Amino acid sequence: MMESGGVVVELKGIVKRFPGVVANDHVDIDLRSGEIHALLGENGAGKTTLMNILYGLYRADEGTITVKGRQVTLGSPKDAIDLGIGMIHQHFTLIPPMTVTENIMLGSKSEGFLTDPKRVEEAISILCDRYGLRVDPKARIWQLSVGEQQRVEIIKALYRGANILILDEPTAVLTPQETDQLFTTLRQMKKEGRALVFISHKLDEVLAISDRITVLRKGRVISTVNAAQTSKIELAKMMVERDVVFRLSKAKVQKAAEALKLESVSALDDRGLQALKNVSFSVYEGEILGLAGVAGNGQRELAQLLTGIRKRAAGRIFIRGRETTDYTPADLLDLDVSYIPEDRIESGAILDLSVTDNLILKIYPALSKGLLLDRSAAAEHADRLIKEFDVVTPSRDSLAKTLSGGNIQRLILARELSLRPRVIVASQPTRGLDVGATEYIRRKLLAERERGSAILLISEDLDEIMSLSDRIAVLYEGRIMGIVPAEKAKIEEIGLMMAGTSMKPDKEAG
Amino acid sequence: MDLRFRVEKRPPAPMWLKVTAPVISVVAALAICSALILQAGVNPLYGYYHLFVGALGSTLGLSETFVRFSPLLFTGVAVALAFTAKFWNIGAEGQLYAGGLAATFFGVSFIGAPSALIIPLMFVSGFLGGALWAVIPALLKTKLKVDEVVTTLMGNWIMWYFTSYLLTGPWKNPVTVWPESAAIAPTAEFPILVPGTRIHLGIPVALFCAFIYFLIHARSSWGYELKAIGANPKASNLMGINVTRGLVTVAILSGGIAGLAGVSELGGIHHHMKTDLSFGFGYTGIVIAMLGGLHPIGVTAAAFFMSVISTGSQVMYRVTGVPYPISEIIQGMTLACLLLGVFFTEYRIRRKKE
């Protein structure tokens, strides 16, 4: 075990340039054993780049890296792993068809030509118990929720002997409860003398978990402060150099007709297990129904069911008075249903198509004359939306994959909202986005609500649910635990429901 | 010295580099293959001189290049269309034979019918034959998730042996007793467009197909759908695009056009159905589609280049004695160089500094 408090990693004068941008500009930072060091900053501040350099994924253009007193060159993640550095990426590096155990064994030094899964399984169980990481070693990755997959990544790093662990936005995909669990795990690791880096842009969490906080802005270190001696406001100022609006004002909207209705809907997940049990609720025009819940309690299946890409096992769905139970995505398009999917990279946009081609995905038949697509009309449409939704892109012909995460989400929002939808299913719409983009997207959703759209907001961000919703429903193990009006909702009450305590169903009348 | 290298993603390549990459790979392939020509005891410059002059420098050479251009343009377009939607049709060869067989049926049976009836009939039946042979793998893929690379590739062999079966059995030429079909009706033979050459109707039809491909690629909403499906079928489905329909229709068109290559060779050149109707045109079509960057103009240019190499290497063989299979080595080497070239437009290799 390392001596607690000693400096284990020192990054000095790190410079990393990408074409047209300096991602890290003479960054100095040190990590100590037995501490949780937070890297705080907006999207594009250079946090991930810096840590990718420490993990050997990028090579710094300038600067030195010292690990445990020795200056090192990190040519690849393998070098970093050999030095006891582990990294949990925002996008996981797991192989979906393989089991948890197989993923953990993969590439591990301790495996020879012949493997012994039993032994690894035991080792995994021991790690699981020690750090409170609940996961089934025999499950296949594609069957796991995002939160569970993250636990697998952490176990993988620990199994490889990481005592310097980098977590890139680990809570972006977690619910409050899962976050608490993760924090317990992190504190346990800290107590054992490991050095932890916690990348985030969530102020509350950073303050709750870290010992020291380094704020990055536009690739530069603004300051490194002790968590105990700073405040949320101070950090926010350092981070964005402006006062952040934390609350959104919401106009009263008269509730009107029922736009979306689920009647005792059940559905299976990919494993063939019941993911939704007897789910019934309605969403009315001009309201946002917030669906809170811990990851993996049926949110994904519900969203897929409502967008026509998952078959129900039982029950009926009505949209704007019409039964749409077995509708395909194409059928739903005609009913003015818009969808903001949770995996925006895979389902929300087509990254290898241009910005224009992405913006016309749902309306190109209307832009066609006979068999031919009216390219100039498409360009006009794209220009208009790029301007209206402030999509930052080199040109309308650039590939969508060249855009930042926040701008890809704006692109998706532009495409979906320009259809003037009557029903919107928004799944984790602000996950992983910076403060500016998050605020923008929330405002847009509120504007849609005022326009009269019925919005189902599926989110694991409880603040988001609380500040946007008219009513809040909680999903737990595939069941609706209760639906409460937002103004009467108490956060403890919601938390209890998310943990599986059923509330007396509030009268659901409008 | 520690020689370690790392591969890095480079900034997006400028347009001119993407366009010149195929040209550079062609030059590189020719340079590498010059070693083989040298090994055959011939000065490579002398050999390539005869290759290019042989293919382009005389009326006869040029006309033969165009004769070869026809099947290669058909298969190149067929493969490129399918690849646009990432339907990996490796089966243009089998679809070519399927098209040839279907056209033979009508060409042999309708003795005495006027050309204006029988030739269109051969094209339509050949298209349908090829389409049928491609739509089976497409249905297997979309309905049962069977990998189309395997099914289309295996389909080539099934169709080739089926052809062989017919031509040595029920369809055997009753006059010559050769393993080939009876001659198609004289009215089914394609008109020669340039007297004194073998330039036939199949060539403008192939160019017409390339033009249709251009319209689909650049202008049509269907082509846009195909690109979306190819780039991300999951998201396309979510956007309301009918992915199954897109894949099945592109398979029909791709297989049909590959079938036309068989019709063209049958009606324009051989006038009998044969087991060597194709010299691997279906496979060369894959090289052409990739070399042409799945772009109509690129594919047309690549098909022409491959025709030049194919025709020219025969001339080079006759004049200098360099064995003509060099043509296929050049084709394969060009693809290898191109794949490497595409890699270098996206990545660069750097020495590790220690």
Interface residues (C-beta under 8 A of the other chain):
Chain A: P19 R59 T73 G75 S76 T307 I309 T328 P329 A330 L332 L333 Y339 P341 E346 S347 G348 A349 I350 L351 D352 L353 D357 I360 L361 K362 Y364 P365 L367 S368 L371 L372 L373 R375 T402
Chain B: R4 R6 E8 P11 P12 L215 R219 S220 S221 W222 G223 Y224 E225 K227 A228 A231 N232 K234 A235 S236 N237 L238 M239 G240 I241 N242 K352 K353 E354
